[in-house]
Amino acid sequence: MEFKHRSVLLEETVNGLNIKPDGIYVDGTLGGGGHAYEVCVRLNDKGSIVGIDQDEAAIEAASIRLKDFGEKVTIVRSNYCDMKSRLHELGIDKVDGIMLDLGVSSYQLDTPERGFSYREDAALDMRMDRRQTMTARDIVNDYSEMELYRVIRDYGEDKFAKNIARHIVLEREKSSIETTGELTEIIKHAIPMKYQKKSGHPAKRTFQAIRIELNRELEVLRDSLDDMIEILNPGGRLCIITFHSLEDRIVKSAFKKNENPCTCPSHFPVCVCGNVSKGRIITKKPILPSVEEQESNSRSKSAKLRIFERV
């Protein structure tokens, strides 16, 4: 299947980077290369971009899309949490801008065999990096009822998490749960019909939760933000697109902490903790997709862009 992914908040993100034509940039979630392409267009012969992605299909698609830019582009198969070490291997210690487009891509959702979608029946996979051995099937069949409850409650924010976890455990006692279709039917039976009618697809939150747990998405994000801010040159910017409140809260909190890291009690007349600001938040409120973009690409509706600038 051809790799198709419509880049969300494309202009807003690329403009937010405040690109220097001779700068060094990083796309930590390269995908099909949509954002990276627009960055390349704005670079001169001295400028360059490093694209990072853990999905082999994304690497292949981006390599084709960006091939005309030649040596201006370096593509690395890795997780963005290893950005600092991967850049160091390339002889790069500081960059002028970094962007992340978080979550699952349209290609991953629309490719049934990847197991991300509750709308198609396929093997329970959900791995963003298929070199990983653990799959969604392992979580569904091997996690305890309490662990499943925690995952669905914390990462899916589903009020029926306890009931969904209970139904999963009861069903897998009869036989193992192998497909997205089987899991979807179990979830449907765990949620009262009156709630299903008014709150979107019943499996949406549970699938999100399992995907986040499997790919350690929030952990990776939380552990990477300080490093990314650290490797920015003065004036360099970090642009992050999130798609749900869990991601957005982590980004918002990290930006605030790096803008004002002082830990002194509020009644102290002067700062004595020695923590120095790393920069400033450019977006006091997140940038949202235009009405036109939301109408033409429904998956953009929950997107939020936040931007931080290094000093």
KOLKE-390405 format. One record per residue (C-alpha): residue number from 1; x negated, y, z negated. Coordinates in pm, 1 decimal, always signed. Layout:
(atom NUM, (X, Y, Z))
...
% end
This chain:
(atom 1, (+0.0, +0.0, +0.0))
(atom 2, (-124.4, +346.9, +89.3))
(atom 3, (-228.8, +554.6, -212.6))
(atom 4, (+26.1, +836.1, -238.5))
(atom 5, (+25.7, +1085.9, -522.1))
(atom 6, (+161.7, +1439.6, -510.2))
(atom 7, (-63.8, +1664.8, -712.5))
(atom 8, (+134.4, +1851.6, -976.6))
(atom 9, (+69.6, +2221.0, -1053.1))
(atom 10, (-192.0, +2216.5, -776.0))
(atom 11, (-238.7, +2589.1, -713.1))
(atom 12, (-196.9, +2680.3, -1078.4))
(atom 13, (-467.3, +2435.6, -1186.0))
(atom 14, (-720.7, +2522.5, -917.4))
(atom 15, (-664.8, +2896.2, -970.2))
(atom 16, (-692.1, +2836.8, -1344.5))
(atom 17, (-1045.0, +2702.1, -1300.7))
(atom 18, (-1152.7, +3048.1, -1181.9))
(atom 19, (-1387.7, +2880.6, -935.0))
(atom 20, (-1738.7, +3007.4, -864.7))
(atom 21, (-1833.5, +2905.3, -507.4))
(atom 22, (-2173.4, +2773.5, -621.9))
(atom 23, (-2044.2, +2608.3, -940.5))
(atom 24, (-2035.3, +2247.3, -1058.6))
(atom 25, (-1689.4, +2104.3, -1129.3))
(atom 26, (-1548.3, +1778.2, -1262.6))
(atom 27, (-1214.0, +1614.6, -1192.1))
(atom 28, (-1185.0, +1363.8, -1476.4))
(atom 29, (-871.6, +1199.5, -1333.0))
(atom 30, (-951.9, +1202.0, -962.6))
(atom 31, (-648.8, +1006.0, -839.8))
(atom 32, (-600.9, +1055.0, -466.9))
(atom 33, (-825.3, +1361.2, -468.9))
(atom 34, (-554.7, +1627.6, -427.2))
(atom 35, (-687.1, +1871.2, -687.3))
(atom 36, (-1049.3, +1792.1, -597.2))
(atom 37, (-983.0, +1869.1, -228.9))
(atom 38, (-859.8, +2218.5, -311.7))
(atom 39, (-1165.1, +2278.2, -530.5))
(atom 40, (-1398.4, +2163.7, -249.2))
(atom 41, (-1239.3, +2408.8, -7.1))
(atom 42, (-1339.7, +2693.2, -240.5))
(atom 43, (-1703.7, +2583.3, -284.3))
(atom 44, (-2002.6, +2694.7, -74.9))
(atom 45, (-2300.8, +2476.9, +20.3))
(atom 46, (-2447.2, +2506.2, -330.1))
(atom 47, (-2125.5, +2411.5, -508.4))
(atom 48, (-2036.0, +2053.1, -600.7))
(atom 49, (-1773.0, +1837.3, -768.7))
(atom 50, (-1788.5, +1507.5, -955.7))
(atom 51, (-1471.5, +1298.0, -941.0))
(atom 52, (-1410.1, +1034.9, -1209.4))
(atom 53, (-1141.1, +766.7, -1210.9))
(atom 54, (-1108.8, +414.3, -1350.4))
(atom 55, (-862.5, +291.0, -1086.8))
(atom 56, (-1028.5, +125.5, -786.0))
(atom 57, (-734.5, +219.3, -557.9))
(atom 58, (-776.4, +586.3, -652.8))
(atom 59, (-1150.9, +572.5, -589.4))
(atom 60, (-1090.8, +425.9, -243.4))
(atom 61, (-821.9, +681.6, -152.7))
(atom 62, (-1019.9, +981.3, -281.0))
(atom 63, (-1334.6, +865.9, -98.4))
(atom 64, (-1142.9, +877.3, +229.8))
(atom 65, (-970.9, +1208.3, +155.1))
(atom 66, (-1292.0, +1386.5, +51.7))
(atom 67, (-1535.7, +1229.2, +300.9))
(atom 68, (-1565.1, +1544.8, +515.0))
(atom 69, (-1720.1, +1733.5, +222.8))
(atom 70, (-2023.7, +1504.8, +228.5))
(atom 71, (-2280.7, +1543.5, -46.7))
(atom 72, (-2073.2, +1813.3, -212.5))
(atom 73, (-1870.7, +1528.2, -369.1))
(atom 74, (-1988.2, +1254.1, -606.9))
(atom 75, (-1735.5, +987.7, -709.8))
(atom 76, (-1783.2, +775.6, -1020.1))
(atom 77, (-1568.5, +483.0, -1135.1))
(atom 78, (-1534.6, +535.7, -1507.7))
(atom 79, (-1304.4, +667.9, -1779.9))
(atom 80, (-1323.7, +1041.7, -1844.0))
(atom 81, (-1411.4, +964.6, -2207.6))
(atom 82, (-1758.4, +873.5, -2075.0))
(atom 83, (-1788.0, +1200.6, -1881.0))
(atom 84, (-2081.1, +1340.4, -2079.2))
(atom 85, (-2297.9, +1029.4, -2032.8))
(atom 86, (-2197.8, +980.4, -1667.6))
(atom 87, (-2288.9, +1341.5, -1586.6))
(atom 88, (-2618.5, +1302.8, -1773.4))
(atom 89, (-2699.2, +1002.4, -1550.3))
(atom 90, (-2647.5, +1234.2, -1252.1))
(atom 91, (-2883.3, +1493.5, -1403.2))
(atom 92, (-2597.8, +1726.7, -1500.1))
(atom 93, (-2576.3, +1864.0, -1855.2))
(atom 94, (-2350.1, +2166.9, -1802.9))
(atom 95, (-2059.3, +2234.6, -1566.6))
(atom 96, (-1843.0, +2532.5, -1469.2))
(atom 97, (-1504.3, +2368.1, -1489.4))
(atom 98, (-1321.8, +2045.3, -1575.5))
(atom 99, (-968.1, +1935.6, -1493.4))
(atom 100, (-753.8, +1646.7, -1614.0))
(atom 101, (-417.9, +1537.9, -1473.7))
(atom 102, (-305.2, +1293.4, -1742.4))
(atom 103, (-70.9, +996.5, -1739.3))
(atom 104, (+23.2, +752.4, -1468.9))
(atom 105, (+3.7, +833.4, -1097.0))
(atom 106, (+287.7, +809.5, -846.0))
(atom 107, (+91.3, +536.0, -668.5))
(atom 108, (+67.7, +329.1, -986.2))
(atom 109, (+440.3, +370.7, -1052.3))
(atom 110, (+536.2, +293.3, -693.3))
(atom 111, (+317.4, -16.5, -656.9))
(atom 112, (+529.8, -293.5, -813.2))
(atom 113, (+244.9, -537.5, -872.2))
(atom 114, (+70.2, -287.5, -1100.6))
(atom 115, (+350.3, -348.2, -1351.4))
(atom 116, (+400.4, +14.2, -1459.8))
(atom 117, (+759.5, +55.6, -1343.8))
(atom 118, (+1077.4, -59.1, -1515.5))
(atom 119, (+1261.2, -16.8, -1182.7))
(atom 120, (+1079.6, -308.6, -1014.0))
(atom 121, (+1036.8, -668.3, -1128.6))
(atom 122, (+669.9, -765.0, -1145.3))
(atom 123, (+412.0, -916.8, -1377.5))
(atom 124, (+359.5, -716.5, -1698.6))
(atom 125, (+25.8, -552.2, -1623.0))
(atom 126, (+0.4, -170.0, -1672.0))
(atom 127, (-382.2, -162.0, -1665.3))
(atom 128, (-522.3, +163.2, -1527.8))
(atom 129, (-860.0, -11.2, -1499.7))
(atom 130, (-807.3, -361.5, -1366.1))
(atom 131, (-1150.8, -468.4, -1487.2))
(atom 132, (-992.0, -472.4, -1833.4))
(atom 133, (-877.9, -821.3, -1938.0))
(atom 134, (-594.9, -726.7, -2175.2))
(atom 135, (-258.1, -651.3, -2011.3))
(atom 136, (+86.9, -534.3, -2118.3))
(atom 137, (+188.4, -901.8, -2130.9))
(atom 138, (-56.2, -957.0, -2418.1))
(atom 139, (+92.5, -670.4, -2619.4))
(atom 140, (+451.1, -784.4, -2562.0))
(atom 141, (+382.3, -1147.7, -2649.6))
(atom 142, (+103.8, -1127.2, -2908.9))
(atom 143, (+166.2, -815.6, -3119.7))
(atom 144, (+352.7, -870.5, -3444.5))
(atom 145, (+700.7, -726.1, -3481.8))
(atom 146, (+559.9, -450.8, -3706.8))
(atom 147, (+286.9, -364.8, -3452.6))
(atom 148, (+542.3, -346.8, -3171.0))
(atom 149, (+762.5, -124.8, -3386.0))
(atom 150, (+467.3, +108.4, -3455.8))
(atom 151, (+374.5, +133.8, -3085.6))
(atom 152, (+730.4, +200.4, -2965.2))
(atom 153, (+802.8, +443.6, -3249.3))
(atom 154, (+476.4, +641.3, -3229.0))
(atom 155, (+407.8, +637.8, -2854.1))
(atom 156, (+761.7, +608.8, -2718.1))
(atom 157, (+933.0, +816.5, -2988.1))
(atom 158, (+1232.6, +587.4, -2946.3))
(atom 159, (+1488.7, +598.3, -3228.1))
(atom 160, (+1571.7, +232.7, -3156.7))
(atom 161, (+1209.4, +117.8, -3188.0))
(atom 162, (+1280.6, -124.2, -3473.2))
(atom 163, (+1567.0, -289.8, -3287.9))
(atom 164, (+1370.1, -311.9, -2961.9))
(atom 165, (+1074.6, -474.3, -3141.4))
(atom 166, (+1310.8, -722.7, -3308.9))
(atom 167, (+1475.0, -816.2, -2978.0))
(atom 168, (+1135.1, -868.9, -2811.8))
(atom 169, (+1021.0, -1102.8, -3089.1))
(atom 170, (+1347.1, -1301.3, -3083.3))
(atom 171, (+1332.8, -1345.4, -2704.9))
(atom 172, (+967.6, -1448.2, -2691.0))
(atom 173, (+1038.8, -1723.1, -2947.4))
(atom 174, (+1249.9, -1887.9, -2675.4))
(atom 175, (+989.8, -1837.5, -2401.6))
(atom 176, (+708.4, -1594.3, -2324.9))
(atom 177, (+801.3, -1260.6, -2163.0))
(atom 178, (+620.8, -1243.5, -1829.5))
(atom 179, (+775.2, -968.1, -1615.5))
(atom 180, (+883.2, -606.0, -1627.9))
(atom 181, (+1235.6, -716.2, -1533.6))
(atom 182, (+1259.3, -951.2, -1831.6))
(atom 183, (+1134.0, -682.5, -2068.9))
(atom 184, (+1375.0, -425.3, -1926.9))
(atom 185, (+1673.7, -655.2, -1985.2))
(atom 186, (+1564.6, -719.2, -2345.1))
(atom 187, (+1536.8, -344.0, -2411.5))
(atom 188, (+1880.5, -281.4, -2259.9))
(atom 189, (+2034.6, -529.0, -2504.3))
(atom 190, (+1861.2, -354.7, -2797.0))
(atom 191, (+2005.0, -7.5, -2730.2))
(atom 192, (+2376.1, +76.0, -2774.1))
(atom 193, (+2546.7, +142.8, -2440.9))
(atom 194, (+2675.1, +485.7, -2544.8))
(atom 195, (+2312.8, +605.3, -2584.2))
(atom 196, (+2201.8, +446.8, -2258.0))
(atom 197, (+2457.8, +652.9, -2068.4))
(atom 198, (+2331.2, +988.7, -2190.9))
(atom 199, (+1956.6, +951.1, -2241.6))
(atom 200, (+1805.0, +824.4, -1915.9))
(atom 201, (+1676.0, +476.8, -1843.7))
(atom 202, (+1669.2, +270.7, -2165.6))
(atom 203, (+1327.2, +118.4, -2091.3))
(atom 204, (+1147.7, +445.2, -2015.7))
(atom 205, (+1017.1, +515.2, -2366.4))
(atom 206, (+910.4, +157.2, -2441.5))
(atom 207, (+721.5, +125.2, -2112.2))
(atom 208, (+546.2, +456.5, -2183.0))
(atom 209, (+455.4, +334.4, -2531.4))
(atom 210, (+309.3, +2.4, -2414.8))
(atom 211, (+113.1, +175.0, -2136.8))
(atom 212, (-34.6, +429.2, -2380.3))
(atom 213, (-130.5, +156.0, -2627.6))
(atom 214, (-285.6, -68.7, -2362.8))
(atom 215, (-494.6, +205.9, -2201.1))
(atom 216, (-573.6, +386.4, -2531.7))
(atom 217, (-457.3, +706.0, -2362.8))
(atom 218, (-409.5, +928.1, -2668.9))
(atom 219, (-719.5, +797.5, -2844.5))
(atom 220, (-931.8, +865.7, -2534.6))
(atom 221, (-787.0, +1216.2, -2498.4))
(atom 222, (-832.7, +1304.1, -2866.3))
(atom 223, (-1192.9, +1180.1, -2868.2))
(atom 224, (-1295.7, +1354.4, -2543.8))
(atom 225, (-1177.8, +1715.2, -2571.0))
(atom 226, (-1456.2, +1853.2, -2792.6))
(atom 227, (-1722.9, +1695.4, -2570.0))
(atom 228, (-1567.2, +1845.4, -2256.8))
(atom 229, (-1559.2, +2193.8, -2410.3))
(atom 230, (-1920.4, +2144.8, -2523.5))
(atom 231, (-2051.2, +2077.6, -2170.4))
(atom 232, (-1888.2, +2387.0, -2018.1))
(atom 233, (-2110.8, +2677.9, -1921.4))
(atom 234, (-2012.0, +3020.4, -2062.2))
(atom 235, (-1703.2, +3128.6, -1866.9))
(atom 236, (-1636.3, +2767.5, -1766.2))
(atom 237, (-1278.9, +2645.4, -1796.1))
(atom 238, (-1100.2, +2326.5, -1897.8))
(atom 239, (-759.3, +2277.3, -1731.5))
(atom 240, (-537.5, +1995.8, -1858.9))
(atom 241, (-199.3, +1884.5, -1726.3))
(atom 242, (+8.1, +1682.5, -1973.0))
(atom 243, (+338.0, +1501.4, -1915.6))
(atom 244, (+478.5, +1438.0, -2261.5))
(atom 245, (+475.9, +1596.7, -2605.9))
(atom 246, (+224.9, +1350.2, -2755.2))
(atom 247, (-45.1, +1451.5, -2504.8))
(atom 248, (+46.8, +1818.4, -2519.9))
(atom 249, (+22.7, +1833.1, -2901.2))
(atom 250, (-329.3, +1687.1, -2892.0))
(atom 251, (-446.4, +1936.9, -2627.7))
(atom 252, (-281.5, +2234.8, -2799.2))
(atom 253, (-433.3, +2140.1, -3136.4))
(atom 254, (-784.2, +2085.9, -2994.7))
(atom 255, (-777.7, +2418.2, -2809.0))
(atom 256, (-668.4, +2601.4, -3125.8))
(atom 257, (-939.9, +2434.2, -3332.6))
(atom 258, (-1210.3, +2526.0, -3079.8))
(atom 259, (-1086.0, +2885.2, -3053.4))
(atom 260, (-1069.9, +2931.0, -3430.2))
(atom 261, (-1268.8, +2659.0, -3611.5))
(atom 262, (-1296.6, +2850.7, -3939.9))
(atom 263, (-1205.3, +2629.9, -4239.0))
(atom 264, (-1234.1, +2901.7, -4505.4))
(atom 265, (-930.5, +2963.5, -4731.0))
(atom 266, (-714.5, +3247.7, -4599.3))
(atom 267, (-788.4, +3466.7, -4903.2))
(atom 268, (-1166.4, +3472.8, -4834.6))
(atom 269, (-1267.6, +3824.6, -4720.8))
(atom 270, (-1533.6, +3690.4, -4481.8))
(atom 271, (-1606.0, +3356.0, -4316.6))
(atom 272, (-1863.6, +3145.2, -4498.7))
(atom 273, (-1804.7, +2803.4, -4337.5))
(atom 274, (-2034.8, +2882.9, -4045.1))
(atom 275, (-1805.1, +2737.5, -3779.1))
(atom 276, (-1830.4, +2944.3, -3461.4))
(atom 277, (-1561.1, +2982.1, -3194.6))
(atom 278, (-1632.4, +2788.8, -2873.6))
(atom 279, (-1406.8, +3003.6, -2658.9))
(atom 280, (-1054.7, +3127.0, -2603.1))
(atom 281, (-720.0, +2986.9, -2499.3))
(atom 282, (-619.0, +3136.1, -2163.3))
(atom 283, (-262.7, +3000.8, -2176.4))
(atom 284, (-92.5, +3118.4, -2495.0))
(atom 285, (+209.7, +2934.5, -2358.4))
(atom 286, (+168.1, +2642.2, -2115.7))
(atom 287, (+214.4, +2698.4, -1742.7))
(atom 288, (+514.2, +2505.0, -1608.9))
(atom 289, (+594.4, +2394.8, -1252.1))
(atom 290, (+802.3, +2635.5, -1046.1))
(atom 291, (+1168.4, +2559.6, -983.8))
(atom 292, (+1075.8, +2478.6, -623.9))
(atom 293, (+813.9, +2223.6, -730.7))
(atom 294, (+1050.2, +2061.5, -979.4))
(atom 295, (+1315.8, +2027.9, -708.3))
(atom 296, (+1075.2, +1881.6, -451.3))
(atom 297, (+890.3, +1654.8, -697.6))
(atom 298, (+1104.0, +1532.6, -987.0))
(atom 299, (+800.0, +1381.0, -1160.7))
(atom 300, (+662.3, +1730.9, -1216.8))
(atom 301, (+950.4, +1835.3, -1443.9))
(atom 302, (+778.0, +1749.0, -1772.5))
(atom 303, (+432.2, +1879.2, -1669.7))
(atom 304, (+251.9, +2145.0, -1874.8))
(atom 305, (-81.8, +2308.8, -1793.3))
(atom 306, (-306.9, +2447.0, -2067.7))
(atom 307, (-638.0, +2625.4, -2002.4))
(atom 308, (-937.1, +2690.2, -2230.4))
(atom 309, (-1236.5, +2912.1, -2147.0))
(atom 310, (-1581.6, +2864.4, -2298.3))
(atom 311, (-1774.4, +3162.5, -2436.3))
% end
